[in-house]
Amino acid sequence: MKCPKCHGELAEQTFLTQSGEVVIDKCKRCAGIWFDKGEAELLRDDWTSVSVDDGDQFLGMIYNEIRNIDCPRCQQPMKSINDPKQTHILYEICPEHGFFMDAGEFSDFRKLSVKEAFDYILDMYRKDHPDDTF
């Protein structure tokens, strides 16, 4: 597969987690990461995932500016979205196959700050209790 950002080669990397093996696709050139559905979630909380995102975050910030990309699996246009829990993280998603993160984004994705966790829980509460005020 080709990287949707820099068109470099995506190489498979296997990580052993508490849940078993997770195989991701990482760009040899820009170190962006393609996650098939469910892979990032399996890796997010596992201590072994510290080494998943070892790319240059500053290079990742440059590639993050590229928005019009196609899914490496189906070649359909991908949509840029903000992560629901960490809205400062912007990545590209193919609803059918998975999503792509630039170098540095997965490291940030793994680290949910106390404020982000609190804001997320508060937002969920407000959705379930729209008439409550505080």
N, C-alpha and C positions, 0 to 999 in steps of 0.2 A: 504494500500500500504506500501511497505517497502522502506526505504531510500536506494538510489543507492550507497551511500558511506559507511555507517556504518551498514546498514541493520536493523536499529532501526525502530520503527513504525512511519509512517507519519500520523500526526493528522491534520484534517481540522481546519482552523482558518478563521473566517469571519471578514472582515473589511468593514465598511461603508465609502464610498467615495462620492464625489460630483456626480460621474457617477452612483452610486448605490452600491450594494453589490459585493465584490470580495472575493472569497473563495480560499485560498492557502493551500498547504499541507506542514507542517513543521515537521521536525524530532524531536522527543522527546529526543533523545540522543545527537546528534551532532548539532542540531539547523540549519541544512541545510534546504533550502527552494526549493520546487518544484513549478514552475509556469506553469500552462497550458497556451497555446497560448493566448497572449494578456493581461494576468493578470498583469505582471510586468509593462507593459506600462501604464495600468490604475492606478497603485499604485505609479509609479515613481514621478509624479508631484503633487500628492495629499498630503496635510499636514498631513492627518491621517496616512500616511504610515511610520511615524517616528518610530512607535512601531513594525513594521513588523519584522525587523531584530534585535533581542535583544540577539543573541547568542554571544559566546566568539570568537572574531575575530582571536585570536591566535590559538585556536582549529581549526577554519576554515582554517587557513593557513596550518595546518598539513594535514587536509583532502583534501585540494586543490591539494596536491601532487598525490593523487589517480586519475588516468586517465582512466583506462579501466573499465567503468561502463555501466550498461544497463538501459534503460528507465524503470521507474517504471510502466508505462502503458502497453507497448508492449514487454518489455524484449529484445529489439533490442539494439545493441551497440550504445552508444552515442558518439558524436564527441566533442572534446574540441576546443573551439574557443575563440578568443579575441573579446571583445565588439567593434563594429565598431567606436563608439564615444570615448570610454575610453579603449584604447588598453592594458592598464596594468591590466584590469580585465579579468580573464580567467574563463569561465564557460562551462558546458557541455550541449549540445543541442540534442534533438530528433526533426528532421525536421517536423515530423508529430504531435507531442503532446506538446512539450514545452521545458523548460530548468530547470537545477538545479544549484543553487548557494550555495556555502558554507557559513557558518556563517561569517558575516561581509561584504560579497560581495555586497549584496543589498544596504546596507547603503552607500557604496562607489558608487554604480551604480546610486543612487538617486542624488548625488552631482556632477554635471558637473562643473568643474572649468572654469574660464574665458579662460584660455589658451586652455583647451580641446575643448571648444566651438569654439574658434577662429580657432584652427587647423582643426576641423571638417568642418567648413564653408569654409576655405581656400582649403581643399582637394576637396570638392564638386565643388568649383569654377574652380579649375585646371582640373577636369574631364570634365567640360562643356566648358572650354577654353584652350585646350592643347597647343595652339601656343603663348599664352601670357607669357611674362617673366617679372619678377620683382625682 
